[in-house]
Amino acid sequence: MAASDDRCSVGSEDAVIRLLMEEYKSLRAEVTQRVAERTQLIVVAGGVAAILTAVGGLSFRTPHLYVAIAIVLFAVVWGLIGSRDMMLLGAHLVRLENRINLLAERAYGAPAVLTWERWISLEQGRRMSRLPWTPWRRRLRRRSTFDET
């Protein structure tokens, strides 16, 4: 993290921490809302696809099965796009956690007070690094270090 990002007058860390915590809370609420919306979309798409399949049967001669497949594919693609956005939110939350932890340590002498996003990102990086795809492994290792520079 650049030094210019952490400049604040002595004693004003508390106010900066409060502002950053408000941003942190709103971003966590946005992640929670996106997860709920994505789950709802998958449930509705699955339900509609099941109803269309039940009404039209599993026949390729009627459009019901094709429409059901299209709906499921749309839900999957939409979910993947949402996952990418949530990964970006998670990366920003990690940066916020690091900054809040740095300010809290400076102001109160407290060790890391926020650790969830950093832990989950590192854990996900460890799991993904076990996959055999070499390009992904290198990129995830770089992402999971969370350098402070």
C-alpha positions in Angstrom: 0.0 0.0 0.0 1.4 3.4 -0.9 2.4 5.7 1.9 0.2 8.5 0.5 -2.9 6.3 1.0 -2.3 6.2 4.7 -1.5 9.8 5.5 -3.7 11.3 8.1 -2.9 13.6 11.0 -2.0 12.1 14.3 -5.2 11.4 16.3 -7.4 11.4 13.2 -7.1 7.7 12.6 -10.3 7.1 14.5 -12.3 9.2 12.1 -10.7 7.7 9.1 -11.3 4.2 10.5 -15.0 5.0 10.9 -15.3 6.3 7.3 -13.5 3.2 6.0 -15.7 0.9 8.1 -18.8 2.5 6.6 -17.5 1.7 3.1 -16.6 -1.8 4.3 -20.1 -2.4 5.7 -21.8 -1.1 2.5 -19.6 -3.3 0.3 -20.2 -6.4 2.5 -24.0 -5.6 2.2 -23.6 -5.4 -1.6 -21.9 -8.8 -1.7 -24.6 -10.3 0.5 -27.3 -8.8 -1.8 -25.6 -10.1 -4.9 -25.3 -13.6 -3.5 -29.0 -13.6 -2.6 -30.0 -12.2 -6.1 -27.9 -14.8 -7.9 -29.3 -17.6 -5.8 -32.8 -16.4 -6.5 -32.1 -16.2 -10.3 -30.8 -19.8 -10.3 -33.8 -21.0 -8.4 -36.3 -19.2 -10.6 -34.5 -20.3 -13.8 -34.4 -23.9 -12.6 -38.0 -23.8 -11.7 -39.1 -22.3 -15.1 -36.9 -24.8 -16.9 -38.4 -27.7 -14.9 -41.9 -26.5 -15.6 -41.2 -26.1 -19.3 -39.6 -29.5 -19.5 -42.5 -31.1 -17.6 -45.1 -29.4 -19.9 -43.3 -30.2 -23.1 -41.6 -33.4 -22.2 -38.0 -34.3 -23.0 -38.6 -34.2 -26.7 -36.3 -32.4 -29.1 -39.3 -32.0 -31.5 -41.0 -29.3 -29.3 -39.4 -25.9 -28.4 -40.0 -26.4 -24.6 -36.7 -28.3 -24.1 -34.7 -25.7 -26.1 -36.2 -22.8 -24.2 -35.5 -24.6 -20.9 -31.9 -25.2 -21.9 -31.6 -21.5 -23.0 -33.0 -20.3 -19.7 -30.5 -22.4 -17.7 -27.6 -21.3 -19.8 -28.6 -17.7 -19.4 -28.7 -18.2 -15.6 -25.2 -19.8 -15.6 -23.7 -17.0 -17.7 -25.3 -14.3 -15.6 -24.0 -16.1 -12.5 -20.5 -16.2 -13.9 -20.6 -12.5 -14.7 -21.8 -11.8 -11.2 -19.0 -14.0 -9.8 -16.4 -11.9 -11.6 -17.9 -8.7 -10.1 -18.0 -10.2 -6.6 -14.3 -11.2 -7.0 -13.5 -7.5 -7.7 -15.6 -6.5 -4.7 -13.7 -9.0 -2.6 -10.3 -7.7 -3.8 -11.4 -4.2 -2.8 -12.6 -5.4 0.6 -9.2 -7.0 1.2 -7.5 -3.6 0.4 -9.9 -1.9 2.8 -9.2 -4.5 5.5 -5.5 -4.0 5.1 -5.9 -0.2 5.4 -8.2 -0.4 8.4 -5.9 -2.9 10.1 -2.9 -0.6 9.5 -4.7 2.4 10.9 -6.1 0.4 13.9 -2.6 -0.8 14.7 -1.2 2.7 14.5 -4.1 4.3 16.5 -4.8 1.6 19.1 -1.9 -0.9 18.9 -4.4 -3.6 18.0 -3.4 -6.5 15.8 -5.3 -7.2 12.6 -9.0 -6.6 13.5 -10.5 -7.5 10.1 -9.3 -10.7 8.5 -12.2 -12.5 6.8 -11.8 -11.3 3.2 -8.0 -11.8 3.2 -8.4 -15.3 4.7 -11.1 -16.4 2.3 -9.1 -15.0 -0.7 -5.9 -16.8 0.4 -7.9 -20.0 1.0 -9.5 -19.8 -2.4 -6.1 -19.2 -3.9 -4.7 -22.3 -2.2 -7.6 -24.4 -3.5 -7.3 -23.1 -7.0 -3.5 -23.5 -7.1 -4.0 -27.3 -6.8 -5.7 -27.3 -10.2 -3.5 -28.4 -13.1 -3.9 -25.3 -15.3 -0.6 -23.6 -15.2 -1.5 -20.1 -16.3 -4.2 -19.9 -13.6 -1.8 -21.1 -10.9 0.7 -18.3 -11.6 -1.9 -15.6 -11.7 -3.6 -16.8 -8.5 -0.3 -17.0 -6.6 0.4 -13.4 -7.6 -3.2 -12.3 -6.5 -3.1 -14.2 -3.2 0.0 -12.5 -1.9 -1.7 -9.1 -1.2 1.5 -7.1 -1.1 1.3 -3.9 0.9 3.3 -1.9 -1.7 
